[in-house]
Amino acid sequence: MITALEPLFASLASEGTEYLVIGGIAAIAYGVPRTTLNLDILIRATEANARSLLRAFERIGLGTAALTTAEDLARTEITVFQDRMRKDVQTRTPGIDFAAAHGRRRDIMIGGVPVPFISKGDLIVAKRASGRPQDLEDVRILEGES
């Protein structure tokens, strides 16, 4: 699944989009044995950054990017893009301040591109704050409990 996202990550990097991979894919990167069918990302919630994300999506042929504006994307908590695979773009997530979390990110090389992942500690905070059963199970595994 990650290899299928390489063109997206490369396009986001080329546009200079400020974001963090969060959610299930981040949990998998930190060793949680699970699957996910979507990509969750948290972006810096500015119109300029939202515009760069939309350009990156359009560049690789994600047509649903044309169905919203940078203004709407920047002010909406979650926008779902359903091209080939679901992408949930968040401007806010429980328990996380984007600027602080971005400073603590972990860049993971994927297809020759450094991809910014939320730190393990911030991922635990976000998943605990969401309170959903799957997220709480991820927290248990991330913290090394049996």
C-alpha positions as semicolon CSV with decimal commas, in nm:
position;residue;x (nm);y (nm);z (nm)
1;M;0,000;0,000;0,000
2;I;0,278;0,246;0,087
3;T;0,441;0,199;-0,253
4;A;0,111;0,297;-0,417
5;L;0,139;0,631;-0,234
6;E;0,490;0,714;-0,358
7;P;0,368;0,943;-0,641
8;L;0,146;1,130;-0,395
9;F;0,427;1,179;-0,144
10;A;0,662;1,295;-0,421
11;S;0,402;1,543;-0,546
12;L;0,336;1,680;-0,196
13;A;0,711;1,724;-0,147
14;S;0,754;1,901;-0,480
15;E;0,475;2,145;-0,389
16;G;0,622;2,206;-0,042
17;T;0,300;2,102;0,132
18;E;0,329;2,102;0,511
19;Y;0,163;1,787;0,644
20;L;0,201;1,487;0,869
21;V;0,101;1,126;0,804
22;I;-0,123;1,027;1,094
23;G;-0,375;0,751;1,161
24;G;-0,346;0,388;1,060
25;I;-0,049;0,423;0,826
26;A;0,149;0,600;1,099
27;A;0,052;0,327;1,346
28;I;0,175;0,063;1,101
29;A;0,504;0,254;1,059
30;Y;0,552;0,233;1,437
31;G;0,490;-0,142;1,445
32;V;0,116;-0,189;1,492
33;P;0,018;-0,504;1,299
34;R;-0,297;-0,386;1,124
35;T;-0,428;-0,289;0,785
36;T;-0,590;0,029;0,667
37;L;-0,765;0,126;0,348
38;N;-0,705;0,498;0,367
39;L;-0,438;0,762;0,418
40;D;-0,493;1,016;0,697
41;I;-0,291;1,335;0,686
42;L;-0,293;1,645;0,903
43;I;-0,205;1,968;0,723
44;R;-0,106;2,316;0,833
45;A;-0,444;2,489;0,804
46;T;-0,361;2,785;0,583
47;E;-0,505;2,866;0,243
48;A;-0,158;2,870;0,088
49;N;-0,079;2,525;0,223
50;A;-0,421;2,390;0,122
51;R;-0,359;2,530;-0,228
52;S;-0,026;2,346;-0,247
53;L;-0,196;2,022;-0,141
54;L;-0,465;2,062;-0,408
55;R;-0,198;2,130;-0,675
56;A;-0,009;1,818;-0,562
57;F;-0,326;1,608;-0,584
58;E;-0,419;1,747;-0,927
59;R;-0,064;1,692;-1,059
60;I;-0,099;1,317;-1,010
61;G;-0,451;1,301;-1,150
62;L;-0,663;1,301;-0,835
63;G;-0,975;1,455;-0,986
64;T;-1,162;1,508;-0,661
65;A;-0,915;1,785;-0,577
66;A;-1,104;2,004;-0,824
67;L;-1,425;1,963;-0,621
68;T;-1,311;2,191;-0,338
69;T;-1,125;2,517;-0,289
70;A;-0,820;2,597;-0,082
71;E;-1,037;2,822;0,133
72;D;-1,286;2,544;0,208
73;L;-1,013;2,287;0,265
74;A;-0,826;2,513;0,512
75;R;-1,134;2,576;0,724
76;T;-1,290;2,227;0,718
77;E;-1,187;1,982;0,989
78;I;-1,185;1,675;0,760
79;T;-1,209;1,663;0,381
80;V;-1,232;1,323;0,215
81;F;-1,080;1,265;-0,128
82;Q;-1,190;0,938;-0,288
83;D;-0,955;0,881;-0,582
84;R;-0,819;0,526;-0,619
85;M;-0,782;0,513;-0,242
86;R;-0,945;0,724;0,024
87;K;-0,744;1,018;0,158
88;D;-0,870;1,200;0,468
89;V;-0,715;1,546;0,494
90;Q;-0,751;1,698;0,839
91;T;-0,685;2,053;0,953
92;R;-0,735;1,959;1,319
93;T;-0,706;1,637;1,513
94;P;-0,779;1,576;1,881
95;G;-0,493;1,649;2,120
96;I;-0,247;1,775;1,855
97;D;-0,114;2,122;1,772
98;F;0,013;2,103;1,414
99;A;0,314;2,334;1,457
100;A;0,443;2,155;1,766
101;A;0,380;1,810;1,619
102;H;0,545;1,907;1,291
103;G;0,855;2,006;1,486
104;R;0,865;1,660;1,644
105;R;0,790;1,469;1,323
106;R;0,985;1,170;1,201
107;D;1,080;1,178;0,833
108;I;1,068;0,831;0,677
109;M;1,214;0,778;0,330
110;I;0,956;0,638;0,088
111;G;1,048;0,610;-0,277
112;G;1,344;0,843;-0,225
113;V;1,127;1,113;-0,065
114;P;1,132;1,210;0,303
115;V;0,773;1,168;0,422
116;P;0,681;1,350;0,746
117;F;0,516;1,114;0,996
118;I;0,368;1,223;1,325
119;S;0,598;1,125;1,614
120;K;0,511;0,810;1,803
121;G;0,438;1,012;2,117
122;D;0,204;1,250;1,933
123;L;0,035;0,957;1,760
124;I;-0,039;0,804;2,099
125;V;-0,182;1,134;2,225
126;A;-0,404;1,172;1,916
127;K;-0,528;0,814;1,926
128;R;-0,599;0,832;2,299
129;A;-0,787;1,162;2,248
130;S;-1,005;1,011;1,975
131;G;-1,120;0,739;2,213
132;R;-1,233;0,501;1,937
133;P;-1,185;0,131;2,018
134;Q;-0,942;0,072;1,727
135;D;-0,736;0,374;1,831
136;L;-0,724;0,263;2,194
137;E;-0,608;-0,082;2,079
138;D;-0,337;0,088;1,870
139;V;-0,229;0,284;2,182
140;R;-0,203;-0,038;2,381
141;I;0,026;-0,188;2,115
142;L;0,227;0,134;2,066
143;E;0,293;0,153;2,438
144;G;0,410;-0,208;2,441
145;E;0,134;-0,349;2,658
146;S;0,033;-0,710;2,608
